[in-house]
Amino acid sequence: MAKPPASQGTKPFTVVLPEKAAQRLEVLVNSGLYGSNRAEVARNIILQHLQELWKSGKLPD
């Protein structure tokens, strides 16, 4: 999973999702592949997608 460097600070962030999206996060929680709770799964998916955007040049440094 994509994880920020240990020295990087963090910032709390609230996300509101449609119910179906939250249910899909629960499926991923149950699989254990992206994290052990919805917050971890959402965090890892967001970080992974941001990294992909950055690598593709769609997101500046």
N, C-alpha and C positions, 0 to 999 in steps of 0.2 A: 504494500500500500504506500501511497505517497504520504510522506510525513515531513513537516518542516524541520529544519535544523534545530537542535536542542537549544542553541543560543537565541533563537528567534522568539520574540515576545508573542503573546496570544491576546486575543480580544474577544470577549463574549459577543455572541451574535445569535439573534433569534430568527428562526425561519418558520413561516406558516405555510403549510402544504395542503393541497386537497386531500381528502380522506383516502382516496385510492392510492395516492403517492405514499402516504404514511403506511398504508397496508403493505405496499411493496417494500418499504424499508424494513418492515417487520419480517418479511420473507427472508431478506438478506441477513437480518439479525439471527434468525433461526439457523441459517446456513453457517454462520460464524466466519464467513470469508472476509467480511469488511469491518467487523467489529462485534462487540457483545451487547450493544444497545443502539437505539435509533440515533442518538447524538454521534456516536463513534462512526456508524455507518454513513450518515450524512456528511460528516467531516471528511472521511476518507474519500468518498465519491467526489465531493467538491474539490478537494486538494488534487486528486488524480486528474479531474477534468481541467483544472487550472493549469496543471503541469503540461497536459497535452496541448492546450491552447498556446502556452508559452513556447513549447518546442516547435509548433507549427508556424510560429511568427505572427499569430493572430492576437497575441497579448504582449505588450511591451514590458521590458524589465521594470 
